[in-house]
């Protein structure tokens, strides 16, 4: 398998589709801390640019059911470990 050092995710949706953001951040978290990829970046396209405003991402809460689902897929991670 290739040794990745850089990984870029592009999210091009706003807060009306929070699942795109959840997926990007969960995979970025896993890539950074489990996959040991040095440089992980989440990039927002034209439609997702509103999410870069201060405090906007904080509005997207990951509920307990989603945290349990994600944590159940990764060994060594508990729902409390997720942001």
Secondary structure, 3 states (H helix, E strand, C coil): CCCCCEEEEEECCCHHHHHHHHHHHHHHHHHHHCCCCCEEEEEECCCCHHHHCCCCHHHCCCCHHHHHHHHCCCCCCCHHHCC
